[in-house]
Amino acid sequence: MPFLVLLFLLLPLPALALPLPEGLALGETVMALEAIDGDTIRLQTGGELRLSGLVAPKDDEPLAEAAKKTLDRLVRGKRLILAAESAKDRFGRRRAQAGLEASGTWLQSEMLIRGLARVASAADDSQGIKTLLALEESARQERQGLWADRRYGIRKADHVPAGRFEIVEGTILASGRGVGRTYLNFGADWKTDFTLTLDGEASKLFREAKLTPAKMVGQKVRVRGFVILTNGPMIELSHPDQVEFLDPLPEKAIKPPYQSLFAKPGVRTHDHTPQPSCPGRPACPAGPCRL
């Protein structure tokens, strides 16, 4: 990254100082030592805190250094208030919303406002998601940080690279069923086109949110997650907050004319075999690459 661009990103911005959202269950106070990257903090206890609800650039990704330095300036040597803490992730990191004890400033909001992170919630840590998405949208409209870099742009469903976190827009053309899974197809050939998949637990959460496959077919959506290459590019959905509907949902499911191009709902139409590793990343035996 050119030095002047990095310097600009690290200059102080007008302080919005958004506080932690009301209604979050407040937890303990911890001491931050330093930022490990743009969304992970090393604690005085020796453990790590993963800021829930977002993902920042890492390693050799564009703006990774700017994200790390910005978070480090915010938290180094300061006490943090944890809120809405979830279970530790598979790397043993604590996950929570976090604010500065002295000012109450919400750290997740600071990174999103600067355009140095994207919203990335999980099934058990989606509290405050609407506010986070609004902050991300504002930064995107103003081309802050990573939103000025086309490599972080919103992808169209007909061109989705695998092996990294992406935000994708497109129209769900059809749904299908596999063994214990539901598939939402964005193209006529599921073997090569972009697909969303839901396991039984995720399908239950979508049904509870009144989002059945039949109701989602024909809808233009914006979806986010880690893209794996399983035949075509695929995102595995774990909860409804990964999907934004860009048009009003119909009261009843409407079967579009192109639904007949695909196998009928209830018939197994997929046989995806996940690849063992992500392109350009070390193999992760327990699942997708570390975010």
C-alpha positions as CSV (number, residue, x, y, z in Angstrom):
1,M,0.0,0.0,0.0
2,P,1.4,3.5,-0.9
3,F,2.7,5.2,2.3
4,L,0.4,8.3,1.8
5,V,-2.7,6.1,1.6
6,L,-1.8,4.2,4.8
7,L,-1.0,7.5,6.5
8,F,-4.4,8.9,5.5
9,L,-6.2,5.8,6.9
10,L,-4.4,6.1,10.2
11,L,-5.2,9.8,10.7
12,P,-7.7,10.6,13.4
13,L,-11.3,10.7,12.1
14,P,-14.1,12.8,13.5
15,A,-15.0,11.0,16.7
16,L,-18.5,9.6,16.5
17,A,-17.9,7.5,19.6
18,L,-20.9,5.3,19.3
19,P,-21.6,3.6,22.6
20,L,-22.3,-0.1,23.1
21,P,-25.9,-0.8,22.0
22,E,-28.5,-0.8,24.7
23,G,-29.9,-4.1,25.7
24,L,-26.6,-6.1,25.5
25,A,-25.8,-8.1,28.5
26,L,-22.7,-6.5,30.0
27,G,-19.9,-8.8,31.2
28,E,-16.5,-8.4,32.8
29,T,-13.8,-5.8,32.2
30,V,-10.5,-7.0,30.7
31,M,-7.2,-5.3,30.0
32,A,-6.0,-5.2,26.4
33,L,-2.3,-5.6,25.6
34,E,-2.3,-5.1,21.8
35,A,-4.1,-5.9,18.6
36,I,-3.1,-9.1,16.9
37,D,-4.9,-8.0,13.7
38,G,-7.9,-5.9,12.8
39,D,-10.5,-7.9,14.8
40,T,-8.5,-9.8,17.4
41,I,-7.0,-8.5,20.6
42,R,-4.4,-10.0,22.9
43,L,-5.5,-9.7,26.6
44,Q,-3.4,-9.3,29.7
45,T,-4.6,-12.7,30.9
46,G,-2.7,-14.3,27.9
47,G,-5.9,-15.1,26.1
48,E,-7.3,-13.5,22.9
49,L,-10.6,-11.6,22.2
50,R,-12.2,-11.9,18.8
51,L,-14.5,-9.0,18.2
52,S,-17.8,-10.6,17.3
53,G,-19.9,-9.5,14.4
54,L,-17.2,-8.4,12.0
55,V,-14.2,-9.6,10.0
56,A,-11.2,-7.5,9.1
57,P,-8.5,-8.0,6.5
58,K,-5.6,-10.3,7.6
59,D,-2.2,-11.5,6.6
60,D,-1.3,-10.2,3.2
61,E,-4.8,-9.0,2.3
62,P,-5.1,-5.4,1.2
63,L,-5.5,-3.0,4.2
64,A,-4.6,-5.7,6.8
65,E,-1.8,-3.6,8.3
66,A,-4.0,-0.5,8.4
67,A,-6.8,-2.4,10.2
68,K,-4.3,-3.9,12.7
69,K,-2.7,-0.5,13.5
70,T,-6.1,1.2,13.9
71,L,-7.4,-1.3,16.3
72,D,-4.1,-1.3,18.2
73,R,-4.3,2.5,18.6
74,L,-7.8,2.1,20.0
75,V,-7.1,-0.6,22.6
76,R,-3.4,-0.8,23.5
77,G,-3.1,-0.7,27.3
78,K,-6.8,0.1,27.8
79,R,-9.5,-1.6,29.8
80,L,-12.4,-3.0,27.8
81,I,-16.0,-3.8,28.7
82,L,-17.3,-7.1,27.2
83,A,-20.9,-7.5,26.2
84,A,-23.0,-10.2,24.7
85,E,-20.2,-12.7,25.0
86,S,-20.6,-15.9,23.1
87,A,-18.9,-19.3,23.5
88,K,-15.2,-19.5,22.6
89,D,-14.5,-20.2,19.0
90,R,-12.6,-23.4,17.9
91,F,-9.3,-21.5,18.3
92,G,-10.0,-20.9,22.0
93,R,-10.6,-17.2,21.5
94,R,-13.3,-15.3,23.5
95,R,-15.9,-13.7,21.3
96,A,-17.9,-10.6,22.4
97,Q,-19.0,-7.1,21.5
98,A,-16.5,-4.7,23.3
99,G,-16.3,-1.1,24.3
100,L,-13.6,1.1,25.9
101,E,-14.2,1.4,29.6
102,A,-13.2,5.0,29.8
103,S,-15.5,6.3,27.1
104,G,-17.9,3.5,26.3
105,T,-16.9,3.6,22.6
106,W,-18.1,0.6,20.7
107,L,-15.0,-1.0,19.1
108,Q,-17.0,-2.8,16.4
109,S,-18.5,0.5,15.3
110,E,-15.2,2.2,15.1
111,M,-13.7,-0.4,12.7
112,L,-16.8,-0.4,10.5
113,I,-17.0,3.4,10.3
114,R,-13.4,3.6,9.2
115,G,-14.1,0.9,6.5
116,L,-11.6,-1.4,8.0
117,A,-13.9,-4.4,8.6
118,R,-17.0,-6.0,7.2
119,V,-20.0,-7.4,9.1
120,A,-19.7,-11.1,9.7
121,S,-22.0,-12.5,12.4
122,A,-22.5,-16.0,13.6
123,A,-25.7,-17.9,14.7
124,D,-24.9,-17.2,18.3
125,D,-23.5,-13.6,18.1
126,S,-25.8,-11.6,15.8
127,Q,-26.9,-9.1,18.4
128,G,-26.7,-5.5,17.1
129,I,-26.6,-6.8,13.5
130,K,-28.9,-4.1,12.1
131,T,-26.8,-1.3,13.4
132,L,-23.6,-3.0,12.2
133,L,-25.0,-3.4,8.7
134,A,-26.1,0.2,8.7
135,L,-22.6,1.3,9.7
136,E,-21.0,-0.9,7.0
137,E,-23.4,0.5,4.4
138,S,-22.5,4.1,5.3
139,A,-18.8,3.4,5.0
140,R,-19.4,1.7,1.7
141,Q,-21.3,4.6,0.3
142,E,-18.5,7.0,1.4
143,R,-15.8,4.6,0.0
144,Q,-14.0,4.5,3.3
145,G,-11.1,2.2,3.8
146,L,-11.5,-1.1,2.1
147,W,-14.5,0.1,0.2
148,A,-12.3,2.2,-2.0
149,D,-10.5,-1.1,-3.1
150,R,-12.3,-3.0,-5.8
151,R,-11.0,-6.3,-4.4
152,Y,-13.5,-5.8,-1.5
153,G,-16.4,-4.9,-3.7
154,I,-19.7,-6.7,-3.6
155,R,-19.6,-9.6,-6.0
156,K,-22.1,-10.6,-8.6
157,A,-23.4,-14.1,-8.3
158,D,-22.0,-15.1,-11.7
159,H,-18.4,-14.3,-10.6
160,V,-17.6,-15.3,-7.1
161,P,-14.0,-16.2,-6.1
162,A,-13.4,-19.0,-3.6
163,G,-11.1,-19.1,-0.6
164,R,-12.1,-15.9,1.2
165,F,-14.9,-14.0,2.9
166,E,-17.2,-12.3,0.3
167,I,-20.4,-10.3,0.0
168,V,-22.4,-11.5,-3.0
169,E,-25.5,-10.2,-4.7
170,G,-27.8,-12.1,-6.9
171,T,-31.2,-13.7,-7.4
172,I,-32.1,-17.1,-6.0
173,L,-33.4,-19.0,-9.0
174,A,-34.3,-22.3,-7.5
175,S,-34.1,-24.5,-4.4
176,G,-33.2,-28.2,-4.0
177,R,-32.7,-30.8,-1.4
178,G,-29.8,-33.1,-0.7
179,V,-29.1,-35.5,2.1
180,G,-29.9,-33.4,5.2
181,R,-29.3,-30.2,3.3
182,T,-31.1,-27.5,1.4
183,Y,-29.6,-25.7,-1.5
184,L,-30.4,-22.3,-3.0
185,N,-29.2,-22.0,-6.6
186,F,-28.2,-18.8,-8.4
187,G,-27.7,-20.3,-11.8
188,A,-28.9,-23.0,-14.1
189,D,-26.0,-25.4,-13.4
190,W,-25.4,-26.1,-9.7
191,K,-22.2,-27.9,-10.6
192,T,-20.5,-24.6,-11.6
193,D,-22.8,-21.8,-10.4
194,F,-22.9,-20.0,-7.1
195,T,-25.0,-21.8,-4.4
196,L,-26.0,-21.3,-0.8
197,T,-26.4,-24.4,1.4
198,L,-28.2,-24.9,4.8
199,D,-27.8,-27.9,7.1
200,G,-30.7,-29.0,9.3
201,E,-30.0,-26.6,12.2
202,A,-29.7,-23.6,9.9
203,S,-32.9,-24.6,8.1
204,K,-34.7,-24.6,11.4
205,L,-33.5,-21.1,12.2
206,F,-34.7,-19.9,8.7
207,R,-38.1,-21.5,9.2
208,E,-38.5,-19.9,12.6
209,A,-37.8,-16.6,10.8
210,K,-40.5,-17.5,8.3
211,L,-37.9,-17.8,5.5
212,T,-38.7,-21.0,3.7
213,P,-36.9,-22.0,0.5
214,A,-40.1,-21.5,-1.5
215,K,-40.4,-18.0,-0.2
216,M,-36.8,-17.1,-1.0
217,V,-36.8,-18.4,-4.6
218,G,-37.1,-15.4,-7.0
219,Q,-35.7,-12.9,-4.4
220,K,-32.7,-10.7,-5.0
221,V,-30.5,-11.0,-2.0
222,R,-27.1,-9.9,-0.6
223,V,-25.4,-12.7,1.2
224,R,-22.1,-12.9,3.1
225,G,-19.8,-15.6,4.3
226,F,-16.7,-17.6,3.6
227,V,-16.7,-19.0,0.0
228,I,-15.6,-22.6,-0.5
229,L,-15.3,-24.4,-3.8
230,T,-17.7,-27.3,-3.8
231,N,-18.3,-27.9,-7.5
232,G,-19.1,-24.2,-7.9
233,P,-18.5,-21.5,-5.3
234,M,-20.7,-21.9,-2.2
235,I,-21.5,-20.2,1.1
236,E,-22.8,-22.3,3.9
237,L,-25.5,-20.4,5.8
238,S,-25.8,-20.8,9.5
239,H,-28.4,-18.2,10.4
240,P,-30.8,-15.7,8.7
241,D,-28.7,-12.6,9.4
242,Q,-26.3,-13.6,6.7
243,V,-28.9,-12.8,4.1
244,E,-30.3,-9.3,3.3
245,F,-33.3,-9.1,1.0
246,L,-33.0,-6.2,-1.4
247,D,-36.7,-6.2,-2.3
248,P,-39.8,-6.6,-0.1
249,L,-40.6,-10.2,0.5
250,P,-43.9,-11.5,-0.8
251,E,-46.6,-12.5,1.6
252,K,-46.8,-15.9,-0.1
253,A,-44.3,-17.9,-2.0
254,I,-44.4,-17.3,-5.7
255,K,-43.1,-19.9,-8.1
256,P,-41.2,-18.1,-10.8
257,P,-41.3,-19.5,-14.4
258,Y,-37.7,-20.4,-14.3
259,Q,-38.2,-22.8,-11.3
260,S,-39.1,-25.5,-13.8
261,L,-35.5,-25.4,-15.1
262,F,-34.4,-27.2,-12.0
263,A,-35.3,-30.4,-10.2
264,K,-38.5,-30.2,-8.1
265,P,-38.2,-29.3,-4.4
266,G,-37.8,-32.4,-2.3
267,V,-35.7,-34.2,-4.9
268,R,-32.0,-34.6,-4.3
269,T,-30.2,-32.4,-6.8
270,H,-26.8,-32.0,-5.3
271,D,-23.8,-34.1,-4.4
272,H,-21.3,-31.6,-3.2
273,T,-17.9,-32.8,-2.0
274,P,-16.1,-30.0,-0.1
275,Q,-12.4,-29.5,-0.9
276,P,-10.0,-30.0,2.0
277,S,-8.4,-26.6,1.8
278,C,-9.0,-23.1,0.6
279,P,-7.0,-21.8,-2.4
280,G,-4.0,-19.8,-1.2
281,R,-4.5,-20.8,2.5
282,P,-3.3,-23.7,4.7
283,A,-5.6,-26.6,5.0
284,C,-8.0,-26.3,8.0
285,P,-8.9,-29.8,9.1
286,A,-11.8,-28.5,11.4
287,G,-13.5,-26.4,8.7
288,P,-13.1,-23.1,6.8
289,C,-9.9,-21.0,7.2
290,R,-9.5,-18.9,10.3
291,L,-11.1,-15.5,10.1
